[in-house]
Amino acid sequence: MKHFLLLIILFNCSQIFGQIDTIAEQRPTIQPTVMVIPFAKEHQSMRNVLENDIYLRVAMTKVKEGFDNRGYSTIDFRGRLKQLSNEDAMELGNAESVKQKVIELSGADIYVETEAKVIKTSKGNSVTVIVTAYDAFSGQSLANKVGSSPKFYTENYDKLTQKAVDDLIDDFLNTLQEKFTDMLENGRTVTINIGFSEDSEMDMDSEFTDDEEFLSDLLEYWFEDNAYKGYFHIQGVTATKMMLDDVRIPVKDPKSGRNYRTTRFAALITKYLKTLDLDVVRDVQGNKIFITIQ
């Protein structure tokens, strides 16, 4: 009888610990803030695309719902789009500029472009939904999936759109979380181009310090100390240019927990070069940093 009771206790304990392990596995890791947006061609207005395509709106709602169900913090695209007045949208010129402005206003870590296509055939109708997730700061593609509904002899495209999203959403979210977790662990990629103005008296072979080290050597030491986890790759060095095609910066500021912006890393490089009595100009375009030494 004692042995029987002991077995029951051990069995119950194993179930409890198993449940604890399962809960731990399901506990969400740090997740990005996400905004779902419509896919629009360069000449198309995002506002018009959204207003004139009901099935796209259904697809976007379902994709956003998928993120919400996983506990992600999501941002309403239409709400951010309304923040842009018609005059602002006209001044921005094209759809790509409007998209970038909305992304900047949102403060999202990731934006997800969504496209819905109705397909009519003699064997039945279906809907295909395409989703692509991008890093909002670098524009790097993180995940993409295509989902299609089964073919039915129906014109209830709302339902078909929902089935198409259901077909892709789990795999898409899993892939995206994996990529974002990797980015948190290993940093976000930026590219850096350091060059000289035409009338500059300096170049990469200019000597600094008492040990007569070249400027290129000092820059390499600096990146070793300041790139995220020391990871960087120099694509090439000439007398007039240093090109780095992969320098890692953190996704989040370790002190504030806020997004770590590319401009901040560019400012650190500029500050360092000024300690060498160099006059520099910086330009940041997305995840690309251009430094010009005068």
Buried (B, 14 or more C-beta within 10 A) or exposed (E): EEEEEEEEEEEEEEEEEEEEEEEEEEEEEEBBBBBBBBBBEEEBBBBEBBEEBEBBBBBBBBBBBBBEEBEBEBBEBBEBBEEBEEEEBEEBEEBEEBBBBBBEBBEBBBBBBBBBBBBEEEEBBBBBBBBBBBBBBBEBEBBBBBBBBEBBEEEEBBEBBBBBBBBBBEEBBEBBBEBBBEBBEBBBBBBBBBBBEEEBEBBBEBEBEEEEBBBBBBBBEBBEEBBBEEBBBBEEBEEBBBBBBBBBBBBBEEEEEEBBEBEEBBBEBBEBBEEBEBEBEBEBEBBBBBBBBE
